[in-house]
């Protein structure tokens, strides 16, 4: 498959431009959170029967738009949050090499790089926790990552609770606005904003940016995109 067509936007000297990317299903064909849970089973850190069944059930809830994000984060971190830093780093490295690396397509890399080369401030904005996604963002060469932060206790151990606003549904808008505010910016000061996503869970942020792009969309988002005249981009076959 050839790299996707890139539709450049007009350069607006009035303000900076930002390019926001969802991760799972958008820049990679799979779901990194669900896959990391399955990888915990592979490592023997979680029970094959009960953990896999709950992991798959939560993923279906996400697809159906009914996920309780607090409940899911408590579950999804349970297999690794009591591991040592060395053990977790080892698991991250194996996960990246064995599961994620084959999903890093030239098409997705090229799209990110084209925005970077155009001078856009590029952010990955994901509902997956940063323990899973920080190495993936690094692999795309994207320093700016907004993901779910997992709370730590006084000893630095992960608790399974979400720290701050979860970057999920409307929470993605709040987190991006906080990122902008930390840089002295507001939406109305941006020269251009674009968001790439595959999921109806991201409708709030898709509706907030100037240029929403339905990327590898599921049936629900594709129908909405066609109805509203949004651009539809396919980076890879599902």
C-alpha positions, 0 to 999 in steps of 0.5 A: 500500500502506498503512503496515504494522501496528505492534504496540506492546510493553509499556513496561518501566521496568526497562530500555531498549528496542532495535529492530534492523533488517536493511537489504537485503531488509528496509528496502529491497527490493533488496540495496545491496551487490550493487547497488553492485557493479552501479553500479560497472560502470555508472560504468565502474569495473569490467569489465562481464563479469567483475565482474558475473558474480562479483558475481552469484555472490557474491550467490547464495552469500549467498542460499544461506547459504554466503558467505565474507564475507572473500572477498566484501568483498575483491572488493566493495571492489576497484572503489572502494577505490583511488579518491580520497575525492572520487570515492567521495563522488561515486559514493555521492551518485549511487548514493543518488539513482539506485538507493536513493532509489526504494527508500525506501518510506513503509512502511519509513520509517514503521516506523522512525519509529514505533519512534523515536517510541516511545522505542526505541533504533533500530539498523540492523545489516547485513552490508553495509559502512558505505561503502555503508550509512552514507548509507542509514542517514542517509536513514532518520534512523538515526544508529546503524549497525552494518555491516562496517568496511573496514580502512584502511592508515597512509595512510587507504586502504581495504585490502579487509580487514575491520576487526574482527568482521564483522556477518554471521550470528553476528557480528551478535550480537557487534557488538550486544553490543559496542554494548550493552557500550559503553553499560554494558548487557547483553541481560538489562538490556533492557526489550525487544528486537526484530529485523526481518530477511528472511534465514535468514542472520540466524537467530542474531540473530533467535533472540537477541532477545525479538521476532523479526520475519520481514520480507519473508521468503524462503521459508526464513525464512517457513517457520521463522517459521510453525513457531515462531509468529514475526510475519511482516511484509511492507513491500513486494512482492518 
